């Protein structure tokens, strides 16, 4: 369909979009964005009216743009024009800002940072961040900077990480975690030390743990590792258990940057002893390989951080790819619940602010952070959701993405030419759900991911006296379901984790 659209005129693409049945329109918008021809982008510009179109179609357009493997400056220009000065629904605006961050980052990876439209995109995010008054607004701009991964924005992220309220600190540290190792400078590490050791003010435990992870995952100094381990003796049982498991994980991971330093430190009986490693919390951190080949390692990681009373504070399930020293986050889903301490009658740590009751989810796919989803905010909202729950899971992302689009002409020694085309598309349907039962004291979370990958390869030799074509088509379908169930009405807390993978057809 994309190949067909590449030769179509603007008039034809626009007519097709307008005349298509409603259920077909999302697919056509995805294809037109993936095509990125002048005609298809001009047709989309005329077709998409951000003041009238249903939000679902606009979000589809923005997410498809954000996931483009090699976006053009014209695509970013179209997104910025559609967002500029319009009164948009909050969800559409949030999706638009994170999409701008992703497009800016990908254009800079293509060495196109100097384009005027890229500079406009960066300025849109930074100007919005400077003028943002509400906390959720600031968080969205920080997530967009995380998608862009521009080294010049690191000082801005550090300032918000150190001085912002909890949600802002969490978003800024999360954005910093996404930068490659060379950009985590001594200044970044200095700020992370101040956050972790609470030198200037008190921080939420999730922010302190994120700061510790940045220190541990980016060529840590032996002193940093020792200080983090020593600090666990003053932490609550659950946070200390979680952090010690993180350290033990890095010892098992042969590709971890801190593995050799950790091994040296563990040789010291003053550190590696029962007093340190006998914490008996129920929090856990696990990471292990799913597939290992000569060039690629795919890993599955699961982090579960609990409160002292057994309530889940944060869970992170992560599927990553490691290749030639580069880490690519294929999928990461995070569930967070805060403010449950007061509901369960727990005492807060000294100097810790009482957070607002809230549960939500954030997700990263193919290294693109999506806008966060809030399940409930405040006690009244929780009660309304409990009473009026539809039982339907929340759709995180659904649609079709063009992953690979490669076209090359190879001259042979004989003087002939071979034309090679490779296209790869991915169909995704990911939904998630969090169900809190106050009466039965149960918490259930579930992530359902279904995907199908299609690759189309064609090599063609064309000369006046010889024609030959080699073609290969590959299709893979897969689905993964990950469920957690916690019952905290009794002690110890009962926990059930289930990861189901259906049979994978490969054609």
Buried (B, 14 or more C-beta within 10 A) or exposed (E): EBEEBEEBEBEBBBBBBEEBEEEEBBBBBBBBBBBBBEBBBBBBBEBBEBEEBEBBBBBBBBBBBBBBBBBBBBBBBBBBEBBEEEEBEEBBBBBBBBBBBBBBBBBBEEEBBEBEBBEBBBEBBBEBBEEBEEEBBBBBBBBBBBBBBBEEBBEBBBEBBBEBBBBBBBBBBBBBBBBEEEBBEEEBBEBBBBBBBBEEEEBBBBBBBBBBBBBBBBBBEEEBBBBBBEBBEEBBBBBBBBBBBBBBBBBEBEEBBBBEBBEEBBEEEEBEEEEBBEBEBBBBBEBEEEEEEEEEBBBBBBBBBBBBBBBBBBBBBBBBBBEEEEBEBBBBBBBBBBBBBEBEEEEEEEEBEEBEBBBBBBBBBBBBBBBBBEBBBEBEBBEEBBEEEEEEBEEBBBBBBBBBBEEEEEEEEEEEEBBBBBBBBBBBBBBBBBBBEEEEBBBBBBBBBBBBBBBBBBBBBEEEEEEEEEEEEEEBBBBBBBBBBBBBEEEEBEBEBEEEEEEEEEE
